[in-house]
Amino acid sequence: MTAPSTLTVLPIETPTLGDRSYLVHDGEIAFVVDPQRDIDRVLALLQEHGVRVTHVLETHIHNDYVTGGFALAAATGAAYLTNAADDVSFERTPVIDGQEILVGSRMRLTALATPGHTFTHLSYALRDTESGSDVGVFTGGSLLYGATGRPDLLGADHTDALVRHQHASAHRLAELLPDEAEVFPTHGFGSFCSATQTDAASSTIGLEKHRNPVLTQDEETYVRELLAGLGPWPAYYAHMAPANAAGPAAPDLSPPEPAEAAELRRRIEAGEWVVDLRHRTAFAAGHAPGTLNLGLDGGFATYVGWLIPWGTPITLLGETVEDVAAAQRELVRIGIDRPDAHATGTPHDWTEAEPASFATATFGDLAHTRHHRDVVVLDVRRRDEHHAAAVAGALNIPLHELSSRLGEVPAGEIWVHCAGGYRASIAASLLDAHGRTVVAVDDAMDNAEPAGLPLTGQPA
């Protein structure tokens, strides 16, 4: 096999969690950065490109997903590289700031301490020794596209120190690397590990120098504005770092046990989660009573992990076995290894009674209805979203708080909305399961004011 004239960098997207992993090769030898738990995707790419992985690298102990690094290294015989300062319980190849790692004959990585997202965060600068070019830097949760990784995931006691480290780390990268060097972050594509979000799909050090607040603002301005903009993060994050420090094994993606309608009812009555994976419009039209709607079309794993009491048994309902398999893959990425059961088909297959349903509507329908009768308007967006622009008179209970605050929702007909419909359907399914009369607003928030609903708030 003839080696390519340039090194090949293959992003491996996990859009549902807002992350990227990377496979980099020279035509023969490869390394992988920050792989997700379902390593079969990486193994397939290695086979497709006909290359052999010799090194698996972690930029940090992740907070938003269970790593596949340990399992990938074990499966391939590759060296598994983590920061020597990381407190882990498995054998690995420890690396320190400034250490150089030669991969194959022409890929030279330099580990660079870039604390800020965590205290032991590393970035890896890649140089092509054949061409003499600085290809780029794998920045994990440090320098992102137009943003940085959030500094508050280790707790309030460490946030001030970490946010200042983050500023210094970004400037270190900008000083060490040429403007043309590409930036390859792990977070920033929707992950709550990112302090803010961007639509950018690629970037360079030079571009970040001009558009990234961490590089355009002085330290105090950056610290003040970043901390002011931080919101909540998913509850499941608390379980990720301990799992990653233990060296998680490869997941079992074999199908869970099948369940009939009577078994599904028993599980619901026992307080287990029975999750309908269909689109929200199909769920509203008909569903097994007591089931919850977290569709595969949205942030499925993020919201399951955020909302479910950790350790609660979960059963998956999908139209097809492929839907169940897709959901199962999403769940292992956040450490929910084995659903307890599954069923496929339609709501008529999942309940011995008649399927339940609730209405859906637009903001225009809500405006019309409020002219004729009083209804409860429940906004399940985050507080920062509600503060920026809210339907006048709406009650704000963020989705991640709703299950513990159901008693605060007034009696009567509840019209629940979010920014686009996905979270509203989750909330509506939860309220419906508790016997409330609910209407799910399946509409974009941008349509509320044109529909005639007065808004309050303080736009940014």
PEQUIKA-V280429 format. One record per residue. N is the residue number from 1. PSI is psi in whole degrees, 0 to 359 (999 if undefined). Layout:
# PEQUIKA-V280429
n & psi
N & PSI
N & PSI
This chain:
# PEQUIKA-V280429
n & psi
1 & 130
2 & 128
3 & 142
4 & 157
5 & 335
6 & 157
7 & 148
8 & 124
9 & 116
10 & 108
11 & 140
12 & 106
13 & 139
14 & 77
15 & 332
16 & 338
17 & 354
18 & 35
19 & 162
20 & 140
21 & 170
22 & 139
23 & 125
24 & 133
25 & 163
26 & 14
27 & 343
28 & 313
29 & 146
30 & 159
31 & 159
32 & 138
33 & 128
34 & 56
35 & 147
36 & 170
37 & 323
38 & 84
39 & 352
40 & 332
41 & 319
42 & 316
43 & 322
44 & 320
45 & 320
46 & 317
47 & 318
48 & 321
49 & 356
50 & 39
51 & 162
52 & 129
53 & 132
54 & 343
55 & 135
56 & 127
57 & 140
58 & 133
59 & 332
60 & 168
61 & 113
62 & 149
63 & 345
64 & 358
65 & 161
66 & 127
67 & 153
68 & 5
69 & 313
70 & 314
71 & 322
72 & 317
73 & 318
74 & 322
75 & 333
76 & 348
77 & 12
78 & 156
79 & 140
80 & 113
81 & 124
82 & 166
83 & 133
84 & 336
85 & 352
86 & 133
87 & 93
88 & 162
89 & 22
90 & 161
91 & 135
92 & 177
93 & 106
94 & 141
95 & 155
96 & 167
97 & 131
98 & 352
99 & 138
100 & 140
101 & 119
102 & 123
103 & 116
104 & 207
105 & 350
106 & 357
107 & 114
108 & 119
109 & 141
110 & 121
111 & 130
112 & 122
113 & 121
114 & 65
115 & 155
116 & 307
117 & 318
118 & 171
119 & 333
120 & 23
121 & 137
122 & 147
123 & 160
124 & 114
125 & 132
126 & 126
127 & 135
128 & 106
129 & 340
130 & 316
131 & 343
132 & 14
133 & 147
134 & 103
135 & 313
136 & 191
137 & 132
138 & 109
139 & 359
140 & 247
141 & 26
142 & 261
143 & 116
144 & 185
145 & 105
146 & 13
147 & 187
148 & 165
149 & 148
150 & 146
151 & 9
152 & 8
153 & 346
154 & 4
155 & 158
156 & 329
157 & 337
158 & 353
159 & 314
160 & 317
161 & 317
162 & 321
163 & 328
164 & 323
165 & 320
166 & 319
167 & 313
168 & 322
169 & 317
170 & 319
171 & 327
172 & 314
173 & 318
174 & 330
175 & 327
176 & 331
177 & 148
178 & 160
179 & 329
180 & 351
181 & 133
182 & 153
183 & 127
184 & 86
185 & 159
186 & 318
187 & 172
188 & 6
189 & 30
190 & 349
191 & 139
192 & 356
193 & 344
194 & 138
195 & 322
196 & 175
197 & 158
198 & 159
199 & 359
200 & 142
201 & 347
202 & 164
203 & 171
204 & 168
205 & 319
206 & 316
207 & 318
208 & 329
209 & 332
210 & 338
211 & 350
212 & 123
213 & 327
214 & 337
215 & 347
216 & 344
217 & 152
218 & 165
219 & 314
220 & 321
221 & 315
222 & 313
223 & 312
224 & 312
225 & 323
226 & 313
227 & 326
228 & 335
229 & 0
230 & 135
231 & 193
232 & 162
233 & 160
234 & 141
235 & 332
236 & 344
237 & 328
238 & 339
239 & 351
240 & 311
241 & 315
242 & 321
243 & 319
244 & 327
245 & 343
246 & 352
247 & 74
248 & 139
249 & 170
250 & 146
251 & 158
252 & 110
253 & 16
254 & 153
255 & 140
256 & 172
257 & 143
258 & 154
259 & 137
260 & 175
261 & 317
262 & 322
263 & 322
264 & 316
265 & 319
266 & 319
267 & 318
268 & 314
269 & 336
270 & 0
271 & 9
272 & 164
273 & 123
274 & 111
275 & 123
276 & 121
277 & 0
278 & 166
279 & 151
280 & 327
281 & 322
282 & 320
283 & 314
284 & 323
285 & 334
286 & 129
287 & 160
288 & 130
289 & 136
290 & 355
291 & 160
292 & 144
293 & 108
294 & 94
295 & 151
296 & 347
297 & 353
298 & 207
299 & 61
300 & 300
301 & 320
302 & 314
303 & 330
304 & 310
305 & 329
306 & 322
307 & 328
308 & 134
309 & 122
310 & 130
311 & 353
312 & 131
313 & 143
314 & 138
315 & 139
316 & 132
317 & 120
318 & 156
319 & 328
320 & 164
321 & 331
322 & 322
323 & 316
324 & 317
325 & 320
326 & 317
327 & 319
328 & 319
329 & 318
330 & 319
331 & 322
332 & 335
333 & 337
334 & 18
335 & 9
336 & 93
337 & 320
338 & 110
339 & 147
340 & 333
341 & 172
342 & 162
343 & 149
344 & 163
345 & 229
346 & 169
347 & 330
348 & 337
349 & 344
350 & 358
351 & 144
352 & 344
353 & 187
354 & 143
355 & 147
356 & 167
357 & 165
358 & 165
359 & 154
360 & 159
361 & 175
362 & 172
363 & 330
364 & 319
365 & 321
366 & 317
367 & 318
368 & 316
369 & 321
370 & 341
371 & 340
372 & 332
373 & 160
374 & 133
375 & 160
376 & 126
377 & 117
378 & 119
379 & 116
380 & 18
381 & 169
382 & 161
383 & 321
384 & 323
385 & 315
386 & 320
387 & 325
388 & 320
389 & 121
390 & 148
391 & 128
392 & 131
393 & 358
394 & 143
395 & 128
396 & 113
397 & 105
398 & 144
399 & 319
400 & 353
401 & 353
402 & 316
403 & 330
404 & 357
405 & 21
406 & 328
407 & 345
408 & 349
409 & 120
410 & 158
411 & 155
412 & 186
413 & 128
414 & 120
415 & 113
416 & 135
417 & 163
418 & 222
419 & 337
420 & 349
421 & 331
422 & 308
423 & 326
424 & 323
425 & 321
426 & 311
427 & 317
428 & 320
429 & 324
430 & 315
431 & 318
432 & 320
433 & 338
434 & 15
435 & 13
436 & 152
437 & 121
438 & 147
439 & 125
440 & 120
441 & 109
442 & 80
443 & 159
444 & 138
445 & 330
446 & 342
447 & 353
448 & 308
449 & 315
450 & 335
451 & 354
452 & 12
453 & 119
454 & 140
455 & 148
456 & 164
457 & 182
458 & 87
459 & 144
460 & 999
